[in-house]
Amino acid sequence: MKKGWLTKTIGEVCDLATGGTPSRTKPEYFGGDIKWLVSGDIKQGEIFDCQGRITEAGRKNSNAKLLPINSVMIALNGQGKTRGTVALLRTQATCNQSMVCISPKPSSGLLPEFLYANLHGRYEEIRRMTSDDDKDRRGLNMGLVRSIQIPIAPLAEQQRIVGLLDEAFEGLATAKANAEKNLQNARALFESHLQSVFTQRGTGWVEKRLGDLSRISYGYTESASAEKVGPHFLRITDIKGNGVDWDNVPYCRIDASSLPKYKLEDGDIVFARTGATTGKSYLVSNPPESVFASYLIRVQLSDTKLLPQFVNLFFQSHSYWDTIRAGVSGSAQGGFNATKLGELVIPFPKSSEEQMSFVAKLDKLTAETQRLAHLYERKLAALEVLKKSLLHQAFSGEL
């Protein structure tokens, strides 16, 4: 600890308050003029506004209370990685019981911005106060928050550190925004070329029903097993992004007579027929011995002049997704079946060479987009390391 610095618990130097939720059975308690925060609002970093609103009657008939401006808010719980996240409250607001407002006492000599930066840099440490398991959803509580120890530098030193961190974080935010913009541009370029393939058709194109061009079938029904009891068992959840990590795909039992019917082959296209990813497709390429599960539909092209790679491009187009959405919304089960899939009309050039030309061009753009995505991820990781390093230096007196 640097000379002149003190260590205090939050409970010693801050006033703490939480909030409440007005009765949901009273519609007159909601939709008023009073801002009402929930844990999801804390991801803003600095809170100037929120969607939630309650009325004065709602405030008076609940534990929601007006919180001091320029306090530090911390999420006690919430979805995903919300627990332990902090933000600066820059507006008059109330909150529900999933958050705690931390307001430095006037006599503490503690700047809210200094407190915020310290807690922000200790996110993982604070989450571990309830569990070492990141999947454990047990929340923080007022007692735990009060017990957190805070280094307190002399006021002038706090102001200097906050100023340096603000300047550094502004630069990091700009670098992150530039990386995101480059990635968005690459994805937009791919999307533009993809749509132009199907909207700016030349001569020699035809349109045919997918059912007339292929064999369409449902997958195999069986329980997945982590043990190698048979071939790999490809499920909807195994298709992540545009790929499959076969090393993590489970196995299933299947008798020898049924295997040929469900065995995946190079060039097959599987299609999610239900759930949140309905319509998502995957082009199978050189798979290990595997079968596909019953919530997938397989398309096997029977027309040798139609390339599966080109059909896979169509399965990413706007017109395809418009059809899927219309089909799903008109289904009581919220899915898309083999009959509807067979009725899809696919436009394509009769020349397989022309099809391959489109595929090659878009494959090149895909590779460039993936390259930029990897660069972006590495840059984000490097920026996060730099941010943590700056925060460590700041609160160890090295900045």
N, C-alpha and C positions, 0 to 999 in steps of 0.2 A: 504494500500500500504506500502510495506517495506521501511524503511528509505534508501535514496539514489536512489530509483527507480523513474523514470519519466513516465508520460503518454503523448503520442503523437498520432496524427492521422497518418494513413498510408501516406496520402498526404503530411504531413509535413516532413517525414523522408525517403520517398521512391520515386523513379522514376517509373512511370507506363506506360505500353505500351500494346497495343493489336495488333492484326494482321489482316489478310485478306485472301480472297480466290481468286486465279487467275481465270480468265474466263474459265469456263468449255467447252467453244466452241473452245478453243485453246489447242489441245492435246499436242502441243510442250511445254506447260507450266508445264506439269506433268511428273513424272518419272525420274527426274534428281538426283543430289547428295545432295540436300539441304533438311534436315529433316523438316517436316511440321506437326505440332501437331494439333490434334482436341480434343474436350473435353473428348472423351473416353480414351485418352492416360493418363489422369491425375490420373486414378485409380492406376497407378503403384506405387505411393508414391514418388519414386525417378525415374526420367526419364533419361535413358541413351540412348534410341533409340525409334523409332516409325516406323510404316509402311508407313506413308505418305511421299512422296517425291515430290519436285517441282524443276524446273530448275532455273537457274539464270535469264532467260527471264521472267519466271513466277513471280519471286520475284520482279524484277524491274517494272513489269507492274501490280502490285497489292499493297495492303497495308501490305503484309507480310514483316516483317523486321527481321534481325538477332537479337536475344535476348541474353542478358548477361548470361553467364554460372553462376550457383549457385544462380539464381533468384528463387523466389517462384511463381508458377503458380496457378491461381485460376480459376475454371470453372464458367463462368457467367450463363450458361444454359446447357442443355443436357438432355438425356433421363434418366428416373428414378430419382435416388437420386444423380445425378452427380453435379447439381448446388451447389456451395459452397465447393466442394471438392478441396483440395490443394495438391501440389506436389513440390518437389525440382527439378529444371532443372539442370541436371549434364552434359549436352552436348550442343554444338552449334546447335541452331534450330530456326525455325520460327514457327508461329502458325496462326490459323484462327481467325475470329472475335468472337468466342465463349469463348475465354480465355483472361485473363489479366496477364501480366508479372509484378511482383512486385520486384523491385531491390533496396535494401537499399542503400541510398546515403553514400559515403565514410565518410562523416562528421557525420553521424547519430550515429555511434557506435553500430549499430544493426546487429547482426549476422543473416544471412538468415535462418540458422537452428533454431534459437530461434524464429524468426518470423513464420516459418513454424509450429513449435510445438504449438505456441499460436493459430494460425488460425485453425490448425487441431483439437484442443480441443474445438473449438467454432463453430463446423460445424452446429449444430442445430440453434444456435443463428444467424449465418450469413444467413442461409436459411430463417429465419423468418423476415429478413430485407425486403423481398418482399411480404411475406404473411404468416399467421399463418396456412394456409391450406397446408398440405404437398403435396396435389394433384395439387395445383396451380403451373403452369409451367412458370409463369412470371420470367424472368431472372434478375440477378443482372446487374449493370451497373458500369461504371468507377467512377461516382460520389459517389455511395454507397460504393464502395471499398475504395475510398480515405477517406471516413468519419470514417472508422473503427478505433477505438482507440486501441493502443498497449501499454502494459507496457514495459518499457525498463530498464533493470537492468544494473549495471556496467558490463563492458565487461568480467571481470574475473568471475563474478557471472553467466553471460550468458553461458560462456564456461563450468562452473561446472554443471549447470542445464542441458545443452544439453548432456553432458557426462553421467550424471545419467539417463536421459530419454532414451538415446541410449541403455545403458546397460539393463535397465528395459524392454524396448520394444523388445529387442533381446530375452530376456527370455520369454516374452509373446508370441512372434512369434513362438518360439520353442514349447511351450506348446500347441499352437493352431495347429501346424503342426503334433504333436504327436496325438492329438485328431482326426484330420482329417484322419491320417494314420490308426488308430484303426477302424474308421468307414468304411474306404475303404476296409480294410481286411475283416470285417464282411460281407460287401456286396459282395465281391469277393468270399467268402466262400459259400454264398447262391447261387450265380450265377453258381459256379462250380458244386455244387450238383444238381442244377436244370438241367443244360445241360447234366450231366451224366445220369440222369433219362431217357432221350430220345435218347442218343447216345450209351449207353451201356446196351441195352435191353437184358433181359434173355429169357428163353423159355416161351411159353405161351402168347406171345404178338401177337396182330393182328393189322391190319390197315384198317380203314373204312372211308368213306366220312362223313363229319359232317352232310351233308344233309340227309344221311340215318340213322342217329342216333338221329335226333332232329327235332323240328319244329322251323323254322326261320321266323321271321316276323318284319315288320317295325312298328315304333311307331306312336303315335297319334298326329295329327296336331291341335294345339289350341294355344291361347295366354296365357302366364303365368300370374298369379295374386298373389299379396302379400296378398290379402284377402282370407280367408278360404272359397272359393266358391265351393269346391269339393275336390277330393283327391290330394295328393302331385303330382307334375308334374316334374319328373326327366329328366334333360337335360344333355348334354355333359359337360357343365361348372360346374355342381354340383358334378362331380366326380373329386375329388382332391386327388392326391397321390393314395392310394389304398382304399379310403373310401369315404363315403358320410355323410355329416352333415345334417341329415333330418330336423333338426330345422330350417335350412336356405334354404330348398328347397321350392320353391313357390307352388302354387296350380293352378288348372284349372277347368273349367266347362266341364262336360261330362255327357251325358244322361245315364240313368240306363241300357238301352239296349246295349250301347257300352262299358260300364265299364268292363264286363268280358273278352272282347277281348284284352284289353290293361292293365289289372290289373297285377301288378308285384307280383310274388310269390317267396317264399323261394327256392333257388336253380337256379333261372333264372340267365342267364349271359347276360348282355347288352354290346353292342359293338359300339364304335364311328365309324360312316361310312363316315365321311367327316371332313374337317378342319385339323388343326395342330396336333390334337390328333388321327387321323384316326388309327384304330387298337387297341386303348386302350380299355381294357375290365374291367368289374366290376362284381363280383359275389354277387348277391343280397342275403342278409341273414336277415331273420325275419323283412321284411320292414313294415312300417306303410302302411295304405291304400294309394296306389300310382299307377300312370300310367307312361309310358315312352314316351318321345317326339319323333318326327318323324326323327330326325337326329341320333337316336339310332336304332340299330337292336337288337332284343331279340333272344336268343337261349334257347329253352326249351328242355332238353334231354328227349327222349322217350324210350331209352334203360335203364331200371332200373339197369342194371349191370354196367353201366358207371357212375361214380360219377362226379357231376358238379365240385367238388373241384379239381379233377384230370384234367378235361378239362381246368379249369382255370389256372392250372400250365402250360399246353401246350400253352395257350395264352400268356405266358411270355417267351417262349423258343425262341432260335435263329432261328430255322427253321420256326416257325410261323411268326416271324417278317420279315424274308427274303421273305416269300410269300406275306406278306402285302405290303412291299416296292415295290416288282415287280408288284403287282396288281395296286398299286397307280400310279406308273410311267407309266403304260400302259393305264391309264384312262384319258380321256379328262377333266373330272370333278375333278380329283385329289382325288377321293374317292374310297371306297371299298363297293360293293353292296352285297345284300343277296345271289345272285346267286354265286358269287365268294366265299363267305363265306361257302356256302353249298358244294362247290367242295374241300374244304380243307380236306386233308387226315390226320386223327389223329391216331397215334400209341398208343396203350394202352394194359396193361396186362388184360387178360380175367377175372382174379380173382379180385373181388372188394376188397377183403382183402388186396391183394398186392397193389392195388391202394391207399387204405387208409393208408398203411404203408409208402408209399412215401409222401403222403399228411402230415401225422403226423410229419415226419422227417423235411420236409421243413417248416411246421408251426412253429416248434421249432426254426429253424434257423431265420425265419422271426421275431419271438418274440425277439430273441437275438439282431438282427440287429436294431429293433425298440428301444430296451432298450439302445443300444449304441448311437443311433441317439438322443434320449432324453438327455442322459448324455452329449453328444457333444454340444447340443444346450444350456444346462445349463452352461456348462463350458465356452462356447463362451460368454454367457451373463455375467458370473462372471468376465471373463477376460476384457470385455469391461467396466464394472463398475470399475475395478481396474485401467484400463488405464485412464478413466476419472478422477478418484480420484487423480492419480499421476499428471495429467496435471493441475488439480485445485490447488493442493499443490504447484506445480512448479511456477505458475503465481500469486499466492497469497503470495509468499515469505515464504512458510512453508516447502519447500523441503530442 
